[in-house]
Amino acid sequence: MRIWHFSETAYPHLPPEDEYESVRVSMPNRYYDPQIGHELYQERIDEWCLADELGIDIMINEHHQTPTCVDPAAPIMTGILARLTKNARLLILGNPIANRRQPVRVAEEMAMVDVMSKGRLECGFVRSVPYEIAPANSNPVRMVERMWEAHDLIVKAWTSHDGPFTFEGEFFHHRMVNIWPRPYQQPHPPIWVTSLSTGNSAEIARRGYTLGTFLTGYEKTPAIFEAYRNAYREAGHGDDVPQEKLGYSGLIFVGETEEEGRAGGQHLLWYLSHNKLPMHFRNPPGYASIDANVMALKGGQIGVRREGWVPDLDDQMEKGVVFCGTPDQVYDQLKKFYDHVGGFGNLLSMGQAGHLSHADTCKSLKLLANEVYPRLKELSKSKSIAAA
């Protein structure tokens, strides 16, 4: 089991909710104070560096035109951390390549970070969430196909070493592709892809990549992981599916007492409670499948707050979205979830969100590293031995 510390680098100082239609895409940036923003960047970077010192790996992502994540260029932040950290694996999850016009530029950026970090990069690719369509001036139709074609071009750029090649796809056309530098890791950095559905998880498995799923909880995660395992075996990768091929992301806070842990968990719920979005941003025509549209109409779209909904801490803990309390309680909660979904090898821990203070974030990180992580390693080790 590997733990990755994750933060969306939020700017939580928002106006009253009735003063804006959407927290993403259209909120005026006059509400952003650059001085406060500077201080928040320093705190988040210090937390990632602390994770490195504690033996916890690091996860970065990006979003656009939103205070919920003021890291619009994850390759830049990953490059900063490549220089500042020493040991942690650096997971970027991920590059929204279906919205990028130049996949070759992504290949160059990731190769540069990989070399700078001396081969510590883990490179994730994502289709992009629906509310990124407008900021990217992108087409919501056929995004999955566009993502995989961009992926194919990036991998070819990473693995071609004998001079320029030409790429002629349906969506991307490039002449004279010959990136410098090439990746430190050969043939290329480990690849991750995110999935919130069984269909996409099967494609990730067929390609042998690592799957990461977010906040899918007790209800949806087992089917996603099982679809991956079945497709992995059917693709001929082997009957034993390595646990490290699966990752789950939840909101995690560890306190010295149950009260302290629950208070931290309540702060992390900011991530859900402030994601106010109108329908035209969260479901642009052509983006979602029929099944996904049915789920959205039922109010089940992951990570998007239903109108008038206020998340309840106990309810989100029962769903497997939040894990909080003392070290013993958090371990027991994670073990219960681990057993329920059949195991996984990567815990993508969102340990900072909203108004959770820098001091409390660091305290939770230390407790997670020292009191919970060793037991999770033993848990996954014993499960691997039993499976063998």
Backbone torsions as a table, in degrees:
resi	resn	phi	psi	omega
1	MET	NA	128.5	172.8
2	ARG	-112.5	138.8	173.4
3	ILE	-106.2	134.6	178.0
4	TRP	-117.4	124.3	176.7
5	HIS	-82.4	129.2	-172.7
6	PHE	-130.6	136.5	172.6
7	SER	-142.8	143.0	177.6
8	GLU	-90.4	9.4	174.8
9	THR	52.8	53.7	-175.0
10	ALA	-75.2	151.3	168.5
11	TYR	-108.3	98.1	-167.4
12	PRO	-88.1	-0.4	-173.2
13	HIS	-85.7	78.1	-173.0
14	LEU	-99.6	156.0	174.1
15	PRO	-72.2	170.1	175.4
16	PRO	-54.0	142.4	-171.9
17	GLU	-60.8	-29.9	-178.8
18	ASP	-74.1	-2.7	179.3
19	GLU	-92.8	-5.0	179.6
20	TYR	-141.0	150.1	-179.3
21	GLU	-81.4	-37.5	-173.4
22	SER	-145.6	139.5	176.9
23	VAL	-77.6	-19.3	179.8
24	ARG	-112.4	154.8	171.2
25	VAL	75.8	-55.1	-167.4
26	SER	-112.6	-1.3	179.7
27	MET	-67.0	125.3	-177.7
28	PRO	-60.7	138.0	-178.7
29	ASN	-79.5	5.6	171.9
30	ARG	-64.5	-18.4	178.1
31	TYR	-78.7	-7.0	-177.9
32	TYR	-93.2	125.1	176.1
33	ASP	-100.3	111.7	-176.3
34	PRO	-60.2	-31.5	179.3
35	GLN	-65.7	-45.9	176.0
36	ILE	-62.8	-41.6	179.2
37	GLY	-59.1	-40.4	177.6
38	HIS	-59.2	-45.9	-178.8
39	GLU	-64.7	-38.3	179.2
40	LEU	-65.7	-39.3	176.8
41	TYR	-60.3	-42.4	-179.0
42	GLN	-62.7	-41.7	-179.8
43	GLU	-64.9	-45.5	-179.0
44	ARG	-64.1	-41.7	179.0
45	ILE	-64.1	-41.2	178.0
46	ASP	-61.8	-36.7	179.0
47	GLU	-67.3	-41.7	177.2
48	TRP	-64.3	-38.8	178.3
49	CYS	-67.3	-36.1	175.0
50	LEU	-62.7	-42.5	177.4
51	ALA	-56.6	-43.0	178.1
52	ASP	-59.0	-44.4	-179.7
53	GLU	-65.6	-31.2	-177.1
54	LEU	-85.8	-3.1	-179.2
55	GLY	86.9	17.1	177.4
56	ILE	-102.2	139.0	179.0
57	ASP	-79.4	174.1	-168.5
58	ILE	-125.4	136.5	175.7
59	MET	-123.6	137.7	-179.9
60	ILE	-126.6	145.3	168.5
61	ASN	-139.9	-175.9	177.9
62	GLU	-143.9	151.0	169.1
63	HIS	-141.8	173.7	-170.0
64	HIS	-135.2	139.6	176.5
65	GLN	56.1	49.2	-179.9
66	THR	-155.5	139.4	173.7
67	PRO	-74.5	-11.9	179.2
68	THR	-70.7	-17.3	177.6
69	CYS	-156.4	99.8	-179.6
70	VAL	-96.7	41.4	169.9
71	ASP	-117.8	80.2	-176.7
72	PRO	-80.1	-3.9	-178.3
73	ALA	-139.2	80.5	-177.8
74	ALA	-57.7	-33.8	177.2
75	PRO	-59.9	-33.1	178.2
76	ILE	-67.1	-48.1	179.7
77	MET	-62.9	-39.5	179.3
78	THR	-65.2	-37.0	176.6
79	GLY	-64.8	-40.2	176.3
80	ILE	-59.7	-46.7	-177.8
81	LEU	-71.0	-27.4	175.5
82	ALA	-61.2	-34.2	179.7
83	ARG	-82.8	-35.1	-173.3
84	LEU	-85.5	-27.3	-176.9
85	THR	-97.1	166.9	-175.2
86	LYS	-119.1	-38.3	-169.2
87	ASN	-123.0	-28.7	-171.5
88	ALA	-64.5	141.3	165.4
89	ARG	-69.2	143.3	-176.4
90	LEU	-114.4	105.1	-178.1
91	LEU	-99.3	120.7	172.5
92	ILE	-102.5	112.9	-174.9
93	LEU	-134.6	85.0	-0.7
94	GLY	-162.0	-166.9	173.5
95	ASN	-79.9	118.5	-179.1
96	PRO	-80.1	73.1	-167.1
97	ILE	-72.2	-16.7	174.9
98	ALA	-71.1	-17.4	179.0
99	ASN	-103.3	2.4	-177.8
100	ARG	-97.7	136.7	179.5
101	ARG	-81.1	-21.8	-173.0
102	GLN	-129.0	83.8	176.7
103	PRO	-58.0	-30.1	-179.9
104	VAL	-62.8	-36.8	177.0
105	ARG	-62.6	-39.3	176.6
106	VAL	-62.0	-43.0	178.5
107	ALA	-60.2	-41.5	178.8
108	GLU	-65.3	-47.7	-178.4
109	GLU	-60.0	-45.0	-177.8
110	MET	-69.3	-36.6	176.1
111	ALA	-63.9	-40.1	179.3
112	MET	-62.9	-46.1	178.8
113	VAL	-64.3	-38.6	-179.8
114	ASP	-62.6	-43.4	178.1
115	VAL	-67.5	-44.1	-178.9
116	MET	-59.7	-36.8	-178.2
117	SER	-88.1	0.1	-175.7
118	LYS	58.5	47.5	171.5
119	GLY	81.4	32.1	178.7
120	ARG	-103.5	4.7	-176.6
121	LEU	-80.9	138.3	166.6
122	GLU	-120.1	121.9	-167.9
123	CYS	-105.0	116.6	178.7
124	GLY	-102.3	145.6	176.0
125	PHE	-120.5	139.1	179.0
126	VAL	-132.9	152.8	175.6
127	ARG	-69.5	-38.9	-176.1
128	SER	107.9	139.8	178.8
129	VAL	-72.5	158.5	-173.1
130	PRO	-61.7	-33.3	-178.1
131	TYR	-78.4	4.8	171.5
132	GLU	-92.8	-8.8	-176.1
133	ILE	-61.8	-50.4	-178.2
134	ALA	-64.1	-48.2	178.7
135	PRO	-59.5	-31.8	-179.6
136	ALA	-84.9	-5.1	-174.7
137	ASN	51.8	46.2	-171.4
138	SER	-107.1	169.7	178.4
139	ASN	-99.1	121.2	-177.8
140	PRO	-74.0	-7.8	-176.0
141	VAL	-88.3	137.3	175.4
142	ARG	60.3	36.6	-177.3
143	MET	-69.7	-33.9	179.7
144	VAL	-63.9	-43.9	177.8
145	GLU	-62.3	-41.3	180.0
146	ARG	-64.3	-40.1	179.9
147	MET	-61.7	-46.9	-176.7
148	TRP	-69.7	-32.1	177.4
149	GLU	-69.4	-40.5	175.7
150	ALA	-61.0	-41.5	176.6
151	HIS	-57.6	-46.4	-178.2
152	ASP	-59.5	-40.9	179.6
153	LEU	-66.6	-42.2	-179.4
154	ILE	-63.3	-46.4	-179.2
155	VAL	-64.0	-39.5	177.8
156	LYS	-64.8	-39.1	177.9
157	ALA	-63.7	-38.4	178.9
158	TRP	-66.8	-33.5	-168.5
159	THR	-106.6	3.9	178.1
160	SER	-100.8	121.7	-171.7
161	HIS	-125.7	11.0	-175.0
162	ASP	-115.3	31.6	178.1
163	GLY	102.8	-179.1	-170.9
164	PRO	-63.5	147.8	170.5
165	PHE	-130.7	163.5	177.7
166	THR	-109.2	139.6	178.8
167	PHE	-122.5	121.4	178.2
168	GLU	-122.7	99.2	178.4
169	GLY	-109.5	-169.8	177.7
170	GLU	-79.8	-32.6	-176.3
171	PHE	-110.0	-26.3	-174.8
172	PHE	-128.1	136.5	-179.0
173	HIS	-133.4	116.5	-176.5
174	HIS	-134.8	136.9	172.8
175	ARG	-109.7	153.8	172.3
176	MET	55.9	52.6	177.1
177	VAL	-86.6	120.0	-174.3
178	ASN	-161.0	75.2	-167.6
179	ILE	-73.9	143.1	170.2
180	TRP	-130.1	129.8	-3.3
181	PRO	-77.5	170.5	168.4
182	ARG	-95.1	163.2	-174.8
183	PRO	-61.6	152.9	174.1
184	TYR	-71.2	-44.3	179.6
185	GLN	-80.7	138.2	-178.4
186	GLN	-116.5	136.3	5.2
187	PRO	-78.0	-17.8	177.8
188	HIS	-168.8	168.5	177.6
189	PRO	-61.1	151.6	174.5
190	PRO	-55.5	141.4	-176.0
191	ILE	-109.5	133.8	173.0
192	TRP	-116.1	152.7	171.9
193	VAL	-141.2	139.8	179.8
194	THR	-86.7	154.4	178.4
195	SER	-152.5	139.2	172.3
196	LEU	-120.1	12.4	-176.9
197	SER	-143.4	161.2	179.7
198	THR	-71.6	-33.9	-177.7
199	GLY	-63.4	-48.7	-178.9
200	ASN	-70.1	-33.4	-180.0
201	SER	-64.1	-33.8	178.1
202	ALA	-65.0	-40.7	179.4
203	GLU	-66.6	-39.0	177.1
204	ILE	-60.8	-42.6	-179.8
205	ALA	-64.9	-42.2	-179.1
206	ARG	-59.1	-32.6	179.3
207	ARG	-86.4	-5.8	176.3
208	GLY	78.3	18.7	-177.8
209	TYR	-90.1	169.4	177.0
210	THR	-85.6	136.1	-179.2
211	LEU	-101.1	134.9	171.9
212	GLY	-121.7	129.1	177.5
213	THR	-123.5	150.4	-168.3
214	PHE	-122.5	120.8	169.6
215	LEU	57.3	27.4	-179.0
216	THR	-82.5	-12.6	167.7
217	GLY	64.4	-169.0	-179.6
218	TYR	-63.4	-32.5	-172.0
219	GLU	-75.7	-46.8	-170.0
220	LYS	-100.5	-26.0	-173.8
221	THR	-62.9	-43.5	-178.2
222	PRO	-55.3	-42.5	-178.8
223	ALA	-67.4	-37.9	178.8
224	ILE	-64.6	-45.8	179.6
225	PHE	-67.2	-38.5	-179.2
226	GLU	-67.9	-39.2	176.5
227	ALA	-61.4	-38.9	177.3
228	TYR	-63.2	-49.7	-177.5
229	ARG	-59.5	-43.9	-179.5
230	ASN	-63.3	-45.8	-178.5
231	ALA	-68.4	-33.9	178.7
232	TYR	-61.8	-45.1	178.8
233	ARG	-67.6	-44.4	-178.4
234	GLU	-63.1	-27.8	179.7
235	ALA	-78.9	-4.9	176.8
236	GLY	85.8	17.1	179.2
237	HIS	-77.3	-13.0	-179.2
238	GLY	131.3	155.5	-179.2
239	ASP	-75.6	-30.6	179.5
240	ASP	-91.8	111.7	-179.2
241	VAL	-86.4	116.0	-178.0
242	PRO	-60.3	135.6	178.6
243	GLN	-59.4	-31.5	-177.2
244	GLU	-68.6	-5.8	175.9
245	LYS	-82.9	-3.5	-176.6
246	LEU	-124.2	136.9	178.1
247	GLY	-135.1	143.6	178.4
248	TYR	-128.2	136.8	178.9
249	SER	-112.1	127.3	174.4
250	GLY	-137.3	170.8	176.8
251	LEU	-89.0	121.9	-171.0
252	ILE	-131.8	128.0	174.6
253	PHE	-139.9	131.1	-179.2
254	VAL	-115.2	126.1	177.9
255	GLY	-118.0	167.6	176.7
256	GLU	-70.7	-31.7	178.3
257	THR	-122.8	164.6	177.2
258	GLU	-61.5	-40.7	-179.6
259	GLU	-62.1	-43.5	179.2
260	GLU	-65.2	-42.0	179.3
261	GLY	-63.7	-42.3	-180.0
262	ARG	-68.3	-35.3	177.7
263	ALA	-62.6	-41.2	176.9
264	GLY	-65.9	-41.3	177.1
265	GLY	-60.5	-38.1	178.1
266	GLN	-63.1	-40.0	176.9
267	HIS	-62.0	-40.2	-178.4
268	LEU	-64.8	-25.1	179.0
269	LEU	-64.1	-12.5	173.6
270	TRP	-50.8	-36.4	-178.2
271	TYR	-57.3	-34.8	179.3
272	LEU	-90.5	-40.2	-171.1
273	SER	-72.7	-21.0	-177.0
274	HIS	-107.5	14.2	-179.4
275	ASN	-90.3	63.1	-178.8
276	LYS	-78.2	124.2	-176.3
277	LEU	-145.1	132.8	171.7
278	PRO	-76.7	160.9	-174.7
279	MET	-60.5	-35.5	-175.0
280	HIS	-69.8	-17.5	173.7
281	PHE	-91.4	-35.8	-174.5
282	ARG	-86.2	-11.6	179.9
283	ASN	-148.2	67.2	178.5
284	PRO	-64.7	143.2	-177.7
285	PRO	-55.9	130.1	177.9
286	GLY	97.0	-12.3	-176.4
287	TYR	-77.2	-48.8	-169.3
288	ALA	-98.7	152.8	173.5
289	SER	-73.7	171.6	178.1
290	ILE	-61.3	-44.6	179.8
291	ASP	-61.2	-42.1	179.3
292	ALA	-65.8	-35.6	177.3
293	ASN	-66.2	-38.0	176.8
294	VAL	-62.5	-43.4	179.2
295	MET	-62.8	-41.7	-179.6
296	ALA	-64.2	-40.2	179.1
297	LEU	-65.4	-27.3	176.9
298	LYS	-84.2	0.2	179.1
299	GLY	82.3	23.2	-174.6
300	GLY	-106.7	18.2	-178.2
301	GLN	-71.6	123.3	-173.6
302	ILE	-67.8	134.8	175.3
303	GLY	80.2	0.3	180.0
304	VAL	-116.7	129.3	-176.4
305	ARG	-79.3	129.4	173.6
306	ARG	-70.0	150.2	-178.0
307	GLU	-58.0	125.2	177.8
308	GLY	80.2	1.9	-176.1
309	TRP	-85.9	133.0	174.7
310	VAL	-118.8	117.5	-176.2
311	PRO	-66.2	138.1	177.8
312	ASP	-102.2	131.4	-174.3
313	LEU	-59.7	-48.6	-178.7
314	ASP	-62.2	-39.2	178.9
315	ASP	-63.4	-43.7	-179.3
316	GLN	-70.5	-28.8	174.0
317	MET	-69.7	-42.1	178.4
318	GLU	-63.7	-30.7	-179.6
319	LYS	-80.4	-10.7	-177.9
320	GLY	81.7	27.1	177.2
321	VAL	-98.2	-39.7	-179.9
322	VAL	-117.2	138.1	175.0
323	PHE	-127.9	114.9	-175.7
324	CYS	-152.3	159.3	-179.4
325	GLY	137.3	-153.4	175.4
326	THR	-74.8	168.7	176.8
327	PRO	-55.2	-42.2	179.0
328	ASP	-63.3	-42.8	-178.4
329	GLN	-66.8	-42.5	-179.7
330	VAL	-65.4	-41.5	177.0
331	TYR	-60.7	-46.2	-179.4
332	ASP	-61.8	-40.0	179.0
333	GLN	-64.6	-44.5	-179.3
334	LEU	-68.2	-38.9	177.6
335	LYS	-63.0	-42.3	178.0
336	LYS	-60.3	-43.8	179.3
337	PHE	-67.3	-44.0	179.6
338	TYR	-55.7	-48.0	-179.9
339	ASP	-65.6	-37.8	-177.2
340	HIS	-63.9	-38.7	-175.7
341	VAL	-93.4	1.2	178.5
342	GLY	86.2	14.6	177.1
343	GLY	92.4	156.1	174.8
344	PHE	-162.3	158.7	-173.4
345	GLY	-106.8	-3.4	-177.7
346	ASN	-135.6	123.3	176.2
347	LEU	-107.2	109.5	-179.2
348	LEU	-91.5	95.2	-169.4
349	SER	-91.9	108.7	171.2
350	MET	-78.6	101.3	-173.3
351	GLY	-106.0	5.2	177.7
352	GLN	-146.9	134.6	176.1
353	ALA	-162.6	155.1	173.0
354	GLY	55.8	-131.0	-175.2
355	HIS	-93.5	11.8	175.8
356	LEU	-59.8	126.0	-172.4
357	SER	-71.1	158.6	176.7
358	HIS	-61.2	-42.6	-179.2
359	ALA	-62.5	-44.2	179.9
360	ASP	-67.9	-37.4	177.4
361	THR	-61.0	-45.7	180.0
362	CYS	-65.3	-40.1	179.5
363	LYS	-62.7	-44.7	178.3
364	SER	-63.1	-41.8	179.0
365	LEU	-58.5	-43.5	-179.2
366	LYS	-65.3	-42.4	178.1
367	LEU	-66.0	-39.7	177.7
368	LEU	-61.7	-44.8	-177.3
369	ALA	-68.7	-41.4	-171.7
370	ASN	-90.8	-31.2	-172.2
371	GLU	-109.1	-24.4	-175.8
372	VAL	-109.8	-45.6	-173.7
373	TYR	-55.8	-46.8	-179.4
374	PRO	-57.2	-37.0	-179.9
375	ARG	-72.6	-34.2	176.8
376	LEU	-66.8	-36.8	176.9
377	LYS	-63.0	-42.6	178.7
378	GLU	-66.3	-37.9	178.5
379	LEU	-60.5	-50.9	-177.6
380	SER	-68.5	-32.1	177.9
381	LYS	-66.2	-43.6	-179.8
382	SER	-67.0	-35.8	178.4
383	LYS	-67.4	-37.8	179.8
384	SER	-66.0	-40.3	179.4
385	ILE	-65.1	-42.0	179.6
386	ALA	-63.7	-40.4	-179.7
387	ALA	-65.5	-37.7	-179.8
388	ALA	-68.9	NA	NA
